[in-house]
Amino acid sequence: MTTNSKSINISINEKYLEGKEDNFDIISIFGRKNLDEIQKIISDVTGLAFVTVDYRGEPVSEPTKFSNFCRKMRTDKNKRTLCKLSDASGSIIAATTKQTSIYFCPCGLLEVAIPIIINDKYLGGFIGGQVRCLDAPDSVMRLSKNMIPGGANIPDTEIRAEKTKDVDISDLKIYSYKEIVSIAKLVELIINQLTKQELISGHNQKKNLTRISELEDKIKRLEYQNNSLKEKVDTLKRDNNLFFMRNTFNMISNLAVIEDASKTNGAVLRYLDFIESGLDIDGNKTIRDEIRKVEKFIKLNKIRYSDRLDYNIKFEKDVLDINIPYSLILPFVYAGIYYTLNTEDIDLMINISISKVGKDIEILIEDNGTGQAITELENVYKIYGGNHEGNEIVKSIVDVQKFMTDTFGTEYRINTERIKGEGTKVYIKYPINFDEGFDYV
């Protein structure tokens, strides 16, 4: 028997069901722990035993307030099957009629099945009851023990609550039919409201989490852009080192005195070309741009140091158009030239190799210089205080190292190997798609 003629199908805007198409069930709405808590509260308030079943009639919650009699029935294999079929039948009737169903189970106890139907889709239901009712109308459906094979052979004294003598039934409460109908309507109202609330709050929570994720990505992009801009500004400052410019112009001045103006003109043009490339900090820079910049810098210094300086750059052709963090190679080339050719009477050879390895670009900068740490070399210049190029060189290297770890993480830390008297190797790598800027830290 149903409680009323009104359908309890829950109509809800489809937007609240987005993302649930492949996993839309009672557990996905409430969560198992939350479902058990809701069921317990309803059971405590109404005094009825409850279990929740899915659309197949299978339990998806822990039984609440089950009576001694019902627990006893469900420990026997045949009787347990009868009880499960009773639960499933009650929920199917409720699903078919789209109304709460009230019926007697094969053991003579009154039960209620409250379906959960959302936009005409039956998900399962709350099965409650395990009570005795002495005034139920004849129209209330009574399920039979014949539901299972051989059920007719089970004596009533074994399954009928009012006839059994083997089980204590003192905890089976007696309710009037009117009380059961009122309780069923109350639970129906509670379940429907909770279902709507869970769907709406779940949708809003997902929406908020998506928004939070988008904001986190945006923050990471901004952090990356900020780090990148700071690096460009720092690079601009260090590439236009005041002392380097002073030395260069002194060199040009001396050349103008001792030789024809053509060589002086060439030096001026090279320097201006280098300064121009340093001032161009707009947009992304490619490995091709970085190689050109490094070559301009080395060729400018070859005027200063003549045959004492040489270089070789090897690269795979397919890396030339890949972006590179701004001025990543130059600080280490600068350091090798300055600290070797100004402290040692040797010829300097700089080798640079650039290759693509997996998802990274790997760069190796080698020289045959002193092989000493810059901090050791700086001791030579202590007498000058802060009046030499070295201060800005050290700062530029520190800035680059910090930029790499801050932006891409410690996995991309720049590593340096030094062998005294033989030279230095600098290992640099960065992710090819680094300009996306938010997948590394």
Protein Blocks (a to p, Z undefined) as FASTA:
>chain_A
ZZbfcdcbdcddfklmgoilmmccfklmnopmlmmmmmmmmmmmnopacddddfkopafb
dcehiafklmmmmmpmklmmmmmmmmmmmmmmmmmnopacddddfkopacddddddeehi
afbdcdeejiacfkbcfklccddfklpghklmpcfklmmmklpckbccklpccddfklmm
mmmmmmmmmmmmmmmmmmmmmmmmmmmmmmmmmmmmmmmmmmmmmmmmmmmmmmmmmmmg
fklmmmmmmmmmmmmmmmcfklmmmmmmmmmmmmmmmmmmghjddfklmmmmmmmmmmmm
mmmnmmmbccdddddfklmmpccdehkllmmmmmmmmmmmmmbccddddddddddehjbc
cdddddfbeopafklmmmmmmmnomacfklmmmmmmmmmmmmmmmmnojklpccddddeh
kaccddddddfklmnopamZZ
